């Protein structure tokens, strides 16, 4: 038989019935109860989940044996659990039994924690970021939303493990333990021994991946981690308390949709390329035409990245102090900030507030960036010295590679139109 005539495996087509329209509470159909109780969004969620293509998941099921739950049913429960802050396998099992919103999504079926665990292990490759990016892309396309102004922001999230990663790890461990117990109880059962070996292999792969991620962390001399969650980095929260955590970042469209998300152990700026790539995937290859970021993104790497990709990026150096017509960080002293010194690119010199020229006097490397140092011998008799420097040898200015990007951004934000555009980020 020719290859074109070979029937490709279609997987399962019959699943456990999860139609919720036969469920009544006190004489009222469940959907009406949900609307009255403010859970109308659950009805819309089910409609959306029903519209998705699950062929990538259904093809993994054998057409023999008893009916399994449809992938939509279990996935809806997992997503509903995330939205209602229920994250463990047993929490999800309980949710399916007691919450009316879960009843509508699961058709009144109580889904056992082991079933959820097996589902996650079976589909862990398919249930990746790509699935959720594709879901976002579909929603925006159906709503007719085009690429537009976006805002990016990040914050410190105290460590509690990535929710789906935690579920996956829990599922792998639980299935491995179950397979080992059965193999020990039935030493002569070849099938039980095979499944135990496969479960042990999956558990080993998970451990190896966790060890690999740990080895890719930053140098241990500069980053503190915790043994219970090795991917987390000890760092200050917004309130200043030192806790193990992550830097989580999001990109939001002006219409209110999140179109990018990324988690890095310790850097908000490291998330920028990933956020742009997710936007490009969602909007058919388009980068955001305008992107707005706060002072945390005012660095050479982000400014260079957005410039090279042709993105109109607006990002102030600070918010609480104004100098030379641009938003600047408020200095911790009363001395002239670096921005008070004007750089002459043609002559490769700086001009200080007193009008003196600072020539190049050396070079160095700091924070993995090369810099040139500028200074002058005329500081000793300057009338503005007390406002400028306390250094024995006068004021010194360091010019890092890529600093022209920062100067360009300051010039852009001196324009009132750019400032008006930037204020859109607030909403």
FENQUI-V329842 format. One record per pair of residues at least 4 apart in sequence whose C-alpha atoms are under 7 Angstrom apart, sorted by the first residue. I is the first residue (numbers start at 1). J is the second residue. Records with the same first field share a line. If there is no record, write none. Layout:
BEGIN
I = J, J
END
This chain:
BEGIN
1 = 5, 6
2 = 6
9 = 59
10 = 59
11 = 58, 59, 60, 61, 62, 63
12 = 58, 59, 61, 62, 63
14 = 67
15 = 67, 68, 69, 70
16 = 67, 68, 69, 70
18 = 106, 107, 108, 109
19 = 107
20 = 104, 107, 108
21 = 29
23 = 29, 30
24 = 28, 29, 30
25 = 29, 30
28 = 32, 33
29 = 33
30 = 34
31 = 35, 43
32 = 36
33 = 37
34 = 38, 39, 40
35 = 39, 40
40 = 44
41 = 45
42 = 46, 101
43 = 47
44 = 48
45 = 49
46 = 50, 105
47 = 51
48 = 52
49 = 72
54 = 58
55 = 59
57 = 71, 123
58 = 71
69 = 73, 74
70 = 74
71 = 75
72 = 76
73 = 77, 105, 106
74 = 78, 116
75 = 79
76 = 80, 105
77 = 81, 102, 105, 106
78 = 82, 92
79 = 83
80 = 84
81 = 85, 86, 87, 92
82 = 86, 87
86 = 91, 92
87 = 91, 92, 163
88 = 92, 167
89 = 93, 113, 116, 117, 167
90 = 94, 113
91 = 95
92 = 96, 113
93 = 97, 110, 111, 112, 113
94 = 98
95 = 99, 102
96 = 102, 103, 109, 110, 111
97 = 110
99 = 103
100 = 104
101 = 105
102 = 106
103 = 107, 108, 109
104 = 108
111 = 115
112 = 116
113 = 117
114 = 118
115 = 119
116 = 120
117 = 121, 171
118 = 122, 171
119 = 123
120 = 124, 168
121 = 168, 171, 172
123 = 127
126 = 131
127 = 131
129 = 133
130 = 134
131 = 135
132 = 136
133 = 137, 278, 282
134 = 138, 282
135 = 139
136 = 140, 282
137 = 141, 282, 283
138 = 142
139 = 143
140 = 144, 145
141 = 145
147 = 283, 288
148 = 253, 254, 288, 289, 290
149 = 253, 254, 288, 289, 290, 291
150 = 251, 252, 253, 254, 288, 290, 291, 292
151 = 251, 252, 253, 291, 292, 293, 425
152 = 250, 251, 252, 292, 293
153 = 249, 250, 251, 293, 294
154 = 247, 248, 249, 250, 268
155 = 247, 248, 249
156 = 237, 238, 245, 246, 247, 248
157 = 245, 246, 247, 248
158 = 243, 244, 245, 246
159 = 232, 244, 245, 246
161 = 166
162 = 166
163 = 167
164 = 168
165 = 169
166 = 170
167 = 171
168 = 172
169 = 173
170 = 174
171 = 175
172 = 176, 203
173 = 177, 203
174 = 178
175 = 179, 199
176 = 180, 196, 199, 200, 203
177 = 181
178 = 182
179 = 183, 195, 196, 199
180 = 184, 196
181 = 185
182 = 186, 192
183 = 187, 192, 193, 196
189 = 193
190 = 194
191 = 195
192 = 196
193 = 197
194 = 198
195 = 199
196 = 200
197 = 201
198 = 202
199 = 203
200 = 204
201 = 205
202 = 206
203 = 207
204 = 208
205 = 209
206 = 210
207 = 211
208 = 212
209 = 213
210 = 214
211 = 215
212 = 216
213 = 217
214 = 230, 231
218 = 223
219 = 223
220 = 224
223 = 233
224 = 233, 234
225 = 230, 232, 233, 234, 244
226 = 230, 232, 244
231 = 265
232 = 244, 245, 246, 265
233 = 244, 245, 246, 265, 266
234 = 242, 243, 244, 245
235 = 242, 243, 244, 245
236 = 240, 241, 242, 243
237 = 241, 242, 243
246 = 263, 264, 265, 266
247 = 263, 264, 265, 266, 267, 268
248 = 262, 263, 264, 268
249 = 261, 262, 263, 268, 271
250 = 258, 260, 261, 262
251 = 258, 259, 260, 261, 275
252 = 256, 257, 258, 259
253 = 257, 258, 259
259 = 278, 279
260 = 275, 278, 279
261 = 275
262 = 271, 274, 275
264 = 271
269 = 297, 302
271 = 275
272 = 276, 302
273 = 277
274 = 278
275 = 279
276 = 280, 287
277 = 281
278 = 282
279 = 283, 287, 288
280 = 284, 285, 286, 287
281 = 285
288 = 311
289 = 311, 312
290 = 311, 312, 313
291 = 311, 312, 313, 314
292 = 313, 314, 315, 422, 425
293 = 297, 314, 315
294 = 315, 316
295 = 315, 316, 317, 318
297 = 302, 315
298 = 315, 316, 317
299 = 303
300 = 304, 402, 403, 405, 406
301 = 305
302 = 306
303 = 307, 405
304 = 308, 405
305 = 309
306 = 310, 311, 313
307 = 311
314 = 422
316 = 327, 328
317 = 327, 328, 329
318 = 327, 328, 329
319 = 327, 328, 329
320 = 328, 329, 330
321 = 327, 328, 329, 330
322 = 326, 327, 328
323 = 327, 328
325 = 414
326 = 410, 413, 414
334 = 387
335 = 387, 388, 389
336 = 340, 387, 388
340 = 353
341 = 350, 351, 352, 353
342 = 350, 351, 352
343 = 349, 350, 351
344 = 348, 349, 350
349 = 357, 358, 359, 360
350 = 357, 358, 359
351 = 355, 356, 357, 358
352 = 356, 357
354 = 384
357 = 376
358 = 374, 375, 376
359 = 374, 375, 376
360 = 372, 373, 374, 375
361 = 373, 374, 375
362 = 372, 373
363 = 371, 372, 373
364 = 370, 371, 372
365 = 369, 370, 371
366 = 370
369 = 400, 401
370 = 400, 401
371 = 398, 399, 400, 401
372 = 398, 399, 400
373 = 396, 397, 398, 399
374 = 396, 397, 398
375 = 395, 396, 397
378 = 382
379 = 385, 394
380 = 394
384 = 388
385 = 389
388 = 395
389 = 394, 395
391 = 395
399 = 403
403 = 407
404 = 408
405 = 409
406 = 410
407 = 411
408 = 412
409 = 413
410 = 414
412 = 418
413 = 418, 419
415 = 419
416 = 420
417 = 421
418 = 422
419 = 423
END
